[in-house]
């Protein structure tokens, strides 16, 4: 077994994207519009049109160009259990509540929106409030608010 010196980088690596696959027909113009509209309205993602290829690829920018969801067509598209997800965090519980409200508004008009409602896990010094939502993608997105209860 090789032993390496401690890794020294100019900055810690970051997760910058998630890759998912869908059937090509879900990435036609109508499908891309629905996926883009939901993820913009609920999570603030933006479609990177310059990277879009009809029935082949859709890229959703996640607040910075270096963070994105890469959705590509595949003959054997991804299938995931309901609880499989990727996560993001928000600064306040009010931000989380606003996103949840928007997801529920979408669910009122399209029954394909899948939501696991807001829940709080309390660990004493930290509580994590979260909800999950999914629309037309194989994985859910979890939104978390971390509330640190440090002694003052």
N, C-alpha and C positions, 0 to 999 in steps of 0.2 A: 504494500500500500504506500502510495506517495503522500508525503506530508508537504503541504504548501505553506509559505509564509502567509500571514494575514492579508486578506484582500485589501488593497489600497486603491481607491477610485476617487475621481474628482468630486463626485457626489454619489450618494447611495442610489442604486438602481430603483426604478419605480415601475409598477405595473402601468402599461400605457394603452393596452387594448385587449379586447375580448373578441374572439372569432367564432362566428356561428354560421351554420348553413341552413338554407331553406330550399324547397323545390323552386326551380327556375320560374315557374308561372306565378309564384308569390312575389317575384321581383320585377313584375311588369310595372308599367307606369302607375296603374291604379293601386297595386299593392305597395309600391314604394311610397306613394303619397300617403296612404293610410298609416303605414309604419312611421314615416317621418312626422306626420301631423301629431300622432299620439305622443311620441317621444319628445317632441318639441313642447307641446302643450303641458305635459305632466312633469318632465324632467329637465327641460331646457336644452335638450340636445338639438343640434342643427345638422341637416343633411349636407354633406360635402358633394355638391353637384359635380364638381370637376373630377371626382373619382367614381361617379356612377356609370355603370354599364348596364343597359337594359337587359333584364332577365338574367343577369350575371352577377352584379355587385351593387351593394348599397353601403355607404359608410356614414355613420352618425358620429359627428364630433361631440365629445362630452366636455363642453365648456372650454377646452383648449385644443388646439390643433394636434397636440401630442397625445391626447387621450381620445380614444374612439372605440366604437363598436363596428367591427368589420363583418358584414353579412354577405355571404357568397352563395351562389347556386351550387347544388350538388345533386347528383342522381340519387344518392342515398343521404338525404338530409338528416341533420341532427334531430334526435328525439331524446328528450330528457324528462325524468320524473318531475312532478309538480314542484317539489321543493328545491330542485337544483337552481342555482341563482348566482349572480354576481352582485356586489354591493357597492354602495356609495354612502358617504356621510354628509350631513348638513350641519350648519352652525347652531341652529336653534330648533326647539320643538315646534315653534310657529312655522318655520320653513317646512318641516316634515308634514305638519297638518295641512299646509297649503298644497303640497304635492298630492297628498292623499285625497283632499277635496277634489282636485282636478282629475285624479284617476277615477274617482267615484262618478264624477260628471260624465266622463267618457263611458263608464260602465252603464250609466242610465240610457245612453243612446246606442250602445253596442254590447250585446251580451257576451261577446268573445273576450272582453276585458276580464281578466282573472285577478282578484285581489285577496290577499290574506291581510285582514284588518290590523290596525295598530295594536301593538302589544308592548308591555314594559317588562324587561328582565332586570331585577334589582339585585346587585351584587354587594350591597352595603356602601362601599366607597364609590361605586359607579353604578348608574342605571343606564340601560340601553333601551331606547324606545325605537320601534321599527315597524314598518309595514312592507309588504311585497306586492308587486304588480307585474302583470305580463299582458302583452297584446301582440298577437301574431308572430312572436318569436318563441323559440323552444325553451328559453330560460327566463326565469323571473328576474326582476331587479329588486333588490332589497335596499330600502332607504333607512339609514340609522341616524339617530341623534344620541350622542354620548354625553351624559350629564355626570361630571365628576363632582363628588361631594367631599371636597377636601376641607379639612379643618382650617378655619381662618384665624 
